[in-house]
């Protein structure tokens, strides 16, 4: 089982459609979206302020499982963790928590999703619900990566590597969306309506192909605790 520190929301009425749920926030993310409001999880890594051991979070959920309808695994990005299937299995095991699982993901780890969705363990490790974020057009995901220091090193290999990673992210998003749409699992895609025209009609058009006929929900951006403090200067609520 994962030996990590997580953040826990004991009760949520909005994170798992139709269910009262607990939310486990796993630390760390491969993206650096400037509007992200989970800055402690993204930047704090495994020692985010207020975090508790995962085992303690599961113990608290177990004490409350009779009033809960499910558990949400969010982040950060849960698919960063190799032991994600074991965590899902533990939550769904009728002899332990026996609760359905919703997975929140940014969709940039299609290999992890493919493994989760194809498993045939005695205790199903497939999520019962998946929500995948669609942020901006796949071709723009390079804007959500941090260019590493020294990227302009001899021969430009750093820049080449960065561009290769951005290209892989775009392809990964398409594969993840296709896997989710074809999975037969309840799911949704979701996007923030970002201020300043950052989320443009061209972005929506590009992302529509990924969502297909699946539910695609839009949420308003509200400033506060953004990863890039400049985004907190936006005072209007985007709708």
C-alpha positions as CSV (number, residue, x, y, z in Angstrom):
1,X,0.0,0.0,0.0
2,X,1.1,3.5,-0.7
3,X,3.2,5.0,2.1
4,X,2.3,8.6,1.5
5,X,0.7,11.7,3.1
6,X,-2.7,12.7,1.7
7,X,-5.3,15.3,2.3
8,X,-8.8,14.1,3.3
9,X,-12.2,15.7,2.9
10,X,-14.4,13.6,5.1
11,X,-17.7,14.5,3.5
12,X,-18.5,15.9,0.1
13,X,-21.9,16.3,-1.6
14,X,-20.6,17.5,-4.9
15,X,-17.5,15.4,-5.8
16,X,-19.2,12.1,-6.6
17,X,-22.5,12.5,-8.6
18,X,-25.4,11.2,-6.6
19,X,-23.4,10.1,-3.6
20,X,-22.2,11.3,-0.3
21,X,-18.5,10.7,-0.6
22,X,-15.1,11.1,1.1
23,X,-12.3,12.6,-1.0
24,X,-8.7,11.5,-0.8
25,X,-6.3,14.0,-2.4
26,X,-3.1,12.3,-3.5
27,X,-0.1,14.7,-3.8
28,X,2.0,15.5,-6.8
29,X,1.1,16.4,-10.4
30,X,3.0,16.3,-13.7
31,X,1.3,19.5,-14.8
32,X,1.6,23.1,-13.6
33,X,-1.7,24.7,-14.6
34,X,-1.3,28.3,-13.4
35,X,-5.0,28.5,-12.3
36,X,-4.7,25.3,-10.2
37,X,-6.1,25.9,-6.6
38,X,-4.5,22.8,-5.1
39,X,-1.1,24.4,-5.0
40,X,-0.1,22.7,-1.7
41,X,-0.7,19.3,-3.3
42,X,1.2,20.2,-6.5
43,X,4.2,22.0,-4.9
44,X,4.2,20.4,-1.5
45,X,4.5,16.9,-2.9
46,X,4.5,14.2,-0.3
47,X,4.7,16.7,2.6
48,X,1.8,19.0,1.8
49,X,0.7,21.0,4.8
50,X,-2.1,19.4,6.7
51,X,-1.5,16.0,5.2
52,X,-2.0,12.8,7.1
53,X,-0.8,9.2,6.3
54,X,-3.0,7.4,3.8
55,X,-3.6,4.6,6.3
56,X,-5.1,7.2,8.7
57,X,-7.3,8.5,6.0
58,X,-8.6,5.0,5.2
59,X,-9.2,4.4,8.9
60,X,-11.3,7.5,9.2
61,X,-13.3,6.5,6.1
62,X,-13.8,3.0,7.5
63,X,-15.4,4.5,10.7
64,X,-17.8,6.5,8.5
65,X,-18.5,4.0,5.7
66,X,-22.1,3.4,6.8
67,X,-22.9,7.0,5.9
68,X,-20.8,7.2,2.8
69,X,-21.8,6.2,-0.7
70,X,-18.3,6.3,-2.2
71,X,-14.7,7.5,-2.2
72,X,-13.2,9.9,-4.7
73,X,-9.5,9.6,-5.5
74,X,-8.3,13.0,-6.6
75,X,-5.2,15.1,-6.6
76,X,-2.8,16.2,-7.7
77,X,-2.9,13.3,-10.1
78,X,-3.7,9.8,-8.8
79,X,-2.4,8.1,-11.9
80,X,1.2,9.0,-10.8
81,X,1.1,6.1,-8.4
82,X,2.0,2.6,-9.4
83,X,0.0,1.2,-6.5
84,X,-3.3,2.9,-7.5
85,X,-4.9,-0.5,-8.4
86,X,-4.1,-1.8,-5.0
87,X,-5.7,1.3,-3.4
88,X,-8.8,1.0,-5.4
89,X,-9.0,-2.7,-4.6
90,X,-8.8,-2.0,-0.9
91,X,-11.5,0.6,-1.0
92,X,-13.9,-1.6,-3.0
93,X,-13.2,-4.9,-1.1
94,X,-16.5,-5.8,0.6
95,X,-14.5,-7.2,3.5
96,X,-12.9,-3.8,4.1
97,X,-14.5,-0.5,3.0
98,X,-16.8,-1.9,0.4
99,X,-17.3,1.4,-1.3
100,X,-17.4,2.4,-5.0
101,X,-14.6,4.6,-6.3
102,X,-14.6,7.7,-8.5
103,X,-11.3,8.6,-10.1
104,X,-10.4,12.2,-11.0
105,X,-7.6,12.4,-13.6
106,X,-6.0,14.8,-16.0
107,X,-5.8,12.1,-18.6
108,X,-2.1,12.3,-19.3
109,X,-1.3,8.7,-18.2
110,X,-3.2,6.5,-20.7
111,X,-1.1,3.4,-19.9
112,X,-2.3,3.5,-16.3
113,X,-5.9,4.0,-17.3
114,X,-5.6,1.1,-19.8
115,X,-4.2,-1.2,-17.1
116,X,-7.0,-0.1,-14.6
117,X,-9.8,-0.6,-17.2
118,X,-8.5,-4.0,-18.4
119,X,-8.0,-5.7,-15.0
120,X,-10.0,-8.8,-14.1
121,X,-9.1,-9.3,-10.5
122,X,-11.6,-11.1,-8.2
123,X,-12.2,-7.8,-6.6
124,X,-12.7,-5.3,-9.4
125,X,-10.0,-2.6,-9.5
126,X,-11.8,-0.7,-12.2
127,X,-13.1,2.7,-11.0
128,X,-16.9,3.0,-10.8
129,X,-16.9,6.5,-12.2
130,X,-14.2,8.5,-14.0
131,X,-13.9,12.3,-14.4
132,X,-11.3,13.5,-16.8
133,X,-10.2,17.1,-17.1
134,X,-10.1,18.8,-20.5
135,X,-8.1,21.9,-19.9
136,X,-7.1,23.5,-23.2
137,X,-6.6,22.3,-26.7
138,X,-4.2,19.2,-26.6
139,X,-1.8,21.1,-28.9
140,X,-1.4,23.8,-26.1
141,X,-0.5,21.4,-23.3
142,X,3.1,22.5,-23.6
143,X,1.9,25.7,-21.8
144,X,1.1,23.6,-18.7
145,X,4.6,22.2,-18.4
146,X,7.5,23.8,-16.6
147,X,10.5,24.1,-18.8
148,X,13.4,22.6,-16.8
149,X,16.4,24.7,-15.9
150,X,19.1,24.2,-18.4
151,X,16.7,23.3,-21.2
152,X,18.8,25.4,-23.5
153,X,21.8,23.3,-22.9
154,X,24.4,22.2,-25.4
155,X,22.8,21.0,-28.6
156,X,19.3,22.0,-27.4
157,X,18.6,18.5,-26.1
158,X,16.7,19.9,-23.2
159,X,14.3,21.8,-25.4
160,X,13.9,18.8,-27.7
161,X,13.0,16.6,-24.8
162,X,10.5,19.2,-23.5
163,X,8.8,19.4,-26.9
164,X,8.7,15.6,-27.1
165,X,7.0,15.4,-23.7
166,X,4.4,18.0,-24.8
167,X,3.7,16.1,-27.9
168,X,3.3,12.9,-26.0
169,X,0.8,14.6,-23.6
170,X,-1.4,15.5,-26.5
171,X,-1.4,12.0,-27.9
172,X,-2.0,10.6,-24.4
173,X,-5.0,12.8,-23.9
174,X,-6.6,11.5,-27.0
175,X,-5.9,7.9,-26.0
176,X,-7.2,8.4,-22.5
177,X,-10.4,10.0,-23.7
178,X,-11.0,7.1,-26.1
179,X,-10.4,4.5,-23.4
180,X,-12.8,6.2,-21.0
181,X,-15.5,6.6,-23.7
182,X,-15.3,2.9,-24.6
183,X,-15.0,1.6,-21.1
184,X,-18.7,1.2,-20.3
185,X,-18.0,2.9,-17.0
186,X,-20.0,6.0,-15.9
187,X,-17.9,9.0,-16.7
188,X,-17.7,12.7,-17.5
189,X,-15.4,15.2,-19.0
190,X,-15.0,18.6,-17.4
191,X,-13.5,22.0,-18.1
192,X,-13.0,25.3,-16.4
193,X,-14.1,28.4,-18.2
194,X,-11.0,30.4,-17.8
195,X,-10.7,34.2,-17.7
196,X,-9.1,36.5,-20.2
197,X,-10.1,34.4,-23.1
198,X,-7.6,31.8,-22.1
199,X,-10.1,29.0,-22.8
200,X,-11.1,30.0,-26.3
201,X,-13.6,28.8,-28.8
202,X,-10.8,27.0,-30.6
203,X,-10.0,25.1,-27.4
204,X,-13.6,24.1,-27.0
205,X,-13.7,22.9,-30.6
206,X,-10.5,20.9,-30.2
207,X,-11.6,19.3,-27.0
208,X,-15.1,18.5,-28.3
209,X,-13.6,15.7,-30.3
210,X,-12.2,14.1,-27.2
211,X,-15.5,14.3,-25.3
212,X,-17.5,13.0,-28.2
213,X,-21.1,12.2,-27.1
214,X,-20.1,11.8,-23.4
215,X,-21.2,14.3,-20.7
216,X,-19.0,17.3,-20.7
217,X,-19.5,19.7,-17.8
218,X,-18.2,23.3,-17.6
219,X,-17.5,25.0,-14.3
220,X,-16.8,28.7,-13.6
221,X,-13.3,29.8,-12.7
222,X,-13.1,31.5,-9.3
223,X,-9.8,33.0,-8.1
224,X,-8.1,32.0,-4.9
225,X,-5.0,30.2,-3.9
226,X,-3.9,29.8,-7.5
227,X,-0.6,28.2,-8.4
228,X,0.3,31.4,-10.2
229,X,-0.7,34.3,-7.9
230,X,-1.4,36.4,-11.0
231,X,-4.5,34.4,-11.6
232,X,-5.8,35.5,-8.3
233,X,-6.0,39.0,-9.7
234,X,-9.0,38.1,-11.9
235,X,-12.0,39.4,-10.0
236,X,-14.8,38.3,-12.3
237,X,-16.4,34.9,-12.1
238,X,-16.3,33.2,-15.4
239,X,-19.5,31.5,-16.6
